[in-house]
Amino acid sequence: MGTNAALVHLLENKQNAFTDYLNSLSEEELHRSIGSKWNALEHAEHIYNSLRLLPPLYATPAFLLRWKFGKANRPSHSYDEVKKRYLEKLASKDVRNNPFAAKKGKLLRKSEVLLRIDRCIHKLKKQLLKMSSKKLDLCILPHPLLGKITLREMLLFSAYHIEHHQLVMQRNAATPKP
């Protein structure tokens, strides 16, 4: 299933690749959007919005998480299983009313968004290194698309989610201007 250190390494790798990609874009590329699709900074803001609630939840004692959300009734899924399930759900759901979407018209600065993402990941990593594997696999959280998933699965999802949005940005960048 992977150690906590392996989860930290996975998150770091996905975040570093995402940050490197955003830093490689020009100002024009950061703000370029195709039709109603998000621009690169809106993707980054969405990543921040999806991560920002996790540090306080991961700092919450296990008994409170179990009391509020319940406990897992199955083993945690692997990275590949979480990724597969997410892509299946994404293909079958209308995600236009995403509660974690960047607010349209909000002035976004690359350095600020990346700093906020970095702070969230840093807090998560610190908590993860102190956390037991039992808590990761026993406690669950609600996910808007995947339903109830374990803390471990939420971290695996978060890592893939960062990668997924980087891939979307790269596809959008490769699309010729209309």
C-alpha positions as CSV (number, residue, x, y, z in Angstrom):
1,M,0.0,0.0,0.0
2,G,2.9,2.3,0.5
3,T,4.5,4.0,3.5
4,N,3.8,7.5,4.7
5,A,7.2,8.5,3.4
6,A,6.2,7.1,0.0
7,L,3.0,9.2,0.0
8,V,5.0,12.3,0.9
9,H,7.4,11.6,-2.0
10,L,4.5,11.1,-4.4
11,L,2.9,14.4,-3.4
12,E,6.2,16.2,-3.6
13,N,6.9,14.8,-7.1
14,K,3.4,15.8,-8.5
15,Q,3.6,19.2,-6.9
16,N,7.2,19.8,-8.2
17,A,6.2,18.8,-11.7
18,F,3.1,21.1,-11.6
19,T,5.1,24.0,-10.2
20,D,7.9,23.5,-12.8
21,Y,5.3,23.4,-15.6
22,L,3.5,26.6,-14.4
23,N,6.9,28.4,-14.0
24,S,7.7,27.5,-17.6
25,L,4.7,29.3,-19.0
26,S,4.8,32.9,-20.2
27,E,2.3,35.5,-18.8
28,E,0.3,35.1,-22.0
29,E,0.2,31.3,-21.6
30,L,-0.8,31.6,-18.0
31,H,-3.9,33.6,-18.9
32,R,-4.8,31.9,-22.2
33,S,-8.1,30.0,-22.1
34,I,-9.9,28.1,-24.9
35,G,-13.6,29.0,-24.9
36,S,-15.0,28.5,-21.5
37,K,-12.2,26.3,-20.3
38,W,-10.0,27.4,-17.4
39,N,-6.7,29.1,-18.0
40,A,-3.5,27.8,-16.3
41,L,-3.9,30.0,-13.2
42,E,-7.5,28.9,-12.7
43,H,-6.4,25.3,-12.8
44,A,-3.8,26.2,-10.1
45,E,-6.4,28.0,-8.0
46,H,-8.6,24.9,-8.3
47,I,-5.8,22.7,-7.1
48,Y,-5.3,25.1,-4.1
49,N,-9.1,25.1,-3.4
50,S,-9.2,21.3,-3.4
51,L,-6.2,21.0,-1.1
52,R,-6.8,23.8,1.4
53,L,-9.3,21.9,3.5
54,L,-7.1,18.8,4.0
55,P,-4.5,20.1,6.5
56,P,-7.0,20.8,9.2
57,L,-8.8,17.5,8.6
58,Y,-5.6,15.5,8.7
59,A,-4.8,17.3,12.0
60,T,-8.1,16.2,13.5
61,P,-7.9,13.3,15.9
62,A,-9.0,10.0,14.4
63,F,-11.9,9.5,16.9
64,L,-13.4,12.8,15.8
65,L,-13.1,11.9,12.1
66,R,-14.7,8.5,12.7
67,W,-17.5,10.2,14.7
68,K,-18.2,12.8,12.0
69,F,-17.7,10.7,8.8
70,G,-17.6,7.1,9.9
71,K,-14.9,4.5,9.3
72,A,-13.8,2.5,6.3
73,N,-15.4,-0.9,5.7
74,R,-12.8,-2.0,3.2
75,P,-9.1,-1.7,2.5
76,S,-7.8,1.4,0.9
77,H,-7.6,1.4,-2.9
78,S,-4.2,1.8,-4.7
79,Y,-3.1,4.9,-6.7
80,D,-4.1,3.2,-10.0
81,E,-7.5,2.2,-8.6
82,V,-8.2,5.7,-7.3
83,K,-7.1,7.3,-10.6
84,K,-9.3,4.9,-12.6
85,R,-12.4,5.5,-10.5
86,Y,-11.8,9.3,-10.6
87,L,-11.6,9.3,-14.4
88,E,-14.7,7.1,-14.7
89,K,-16.7,9.4,-12.4
90,L,-15.3,12.5,-14.2
91,A,-16.5,11.2,-17.6
92,S,-20.0,10.4,-16.3
93,K,-20.7,13.6,-14.2
94,D,-21.5,17.2,-14.9
95,V,-18.6,19.0,-13.2
96,R,-19.6,22.5,-14.3
97,N,-20.9,23.4,-10.8
98,N,-17.6,22.4,-9.1
99,P,-17.5,23.9,-5.5
100,F,-13.7,24.0,-5.8
101,A,-13.5,25.9,-9.1
102,A,-11.6,29.2,-9.3
103,K,-13.9,32.2,-9.1
104,K,-14.3,33.8,-12.5
105,G,-12.8,37.3,-12.7
106,K,-10.6,36.8,-9.6
107,L,-7.2,38.4,-10.1
108,L,-4.7,35.5,-9.8
109,R,-1.0,35.8,-9.4
110,K,1.2,32.8,-10.2
111,S,3.5,33.3,-7.2
112,E,0.7,33.7,-4.7
113,V,-1.3,30.6,-5.9
114,L,1.9,28.5,-6.0
115,L,2.9,29.7,-2.5
116,R,-0.6,28.7,-1.2
117,I,-0.4,25.3,-2.8
118,D,3.2,24.8,-1.4
119,R,2.0,25.8,2.2
120,C,-0.9,23.3,2.0
121,I,1.4,20.5,0.8
122,H,4.0,21.3,3.4
123,K,1.4,21.1,6.2
124,L,0.0,17.9,4.8
125,K,3.5,16.3,4.6
126,K,4.2,17.3,8.2
127,Q,1.0,15.7,9.4
128,L,1.4,12.7,7.2
129,L,4.9,11.9,8.7
130,K,3.4,11.9,12.2
131,M,0.3,9.9,11.3
132,S,-0.2,6.2,11.7
133,S,-1.0,4.0,8.7
134,K,-4.0,2.8,10.7
135,K,-5.5,6.3,10.7
136,L,-4.9,6.6,7.0
137,D,-6.8,3.4,6.2
138,L,-9.5,3.5,8.9
139,C,-10.7,7.1,8.7
140,I,-12.8,8.4,5.8
141,L,-13.7,11.7,4.3
142,P,-16.4,12.7,1.8
143,H,-15.2,13.5,-1.7
144,P,-17.6,15.4,-4.0
145,L,-17.1,13.0,-6.9
146,L,-15.8,9.7,-5.3
147,G,-18.0,9.6,-2.3
148,K,-16.5,8.4,1.0
149,I,-12.8,7.6,0.7
150,T,-10.1,6.8,3.2
151,L,-7.5,9.4,4.2
152,R,-4.9,7.4,2.2
153,E,-7.1,7.5,-0.9
154,M,-7.7,11.2,-0.5
155,L,-3.9,11.7,-0.6
156,L,-3.6,9.4,-3.6
157,F,-6.4,11.3,-5.3
158,S,-4.8,14.7,-4.5
159,A,-1.5,13.5,-6.1
160,Y,-3.3,12.3,-9.2
161,H,-5.5,15.4,-9.3
162,I,-2.5,17.7,-9.5
163,E,-1.1,15.6,-12.4
164,H,-4.5,15.5,-14.1
165,H,-4.7,19.3,-14.2
166,Q,-1.2,19.6,-15.4
167,L,-2.0,17.3,-18.3
168,V,-5.1,19.3,-19.1
169,M,-3.1,22.5,-19.1
170,Q,-0.5,20.9,-21.4
171,R,-3.3,19.8,-23.8
172,N,-4.8,23.3,-23.8
173,A,-1.4,24.8,-24.5
174,A,-0.9,22.5,-27.4
175,T,-4.3,23.5,-28.9
176,P,-3.9,26.1,-31.7
177,K,-5.5,29.5,-31.0
178,P,-8.9,29.9,-32.7
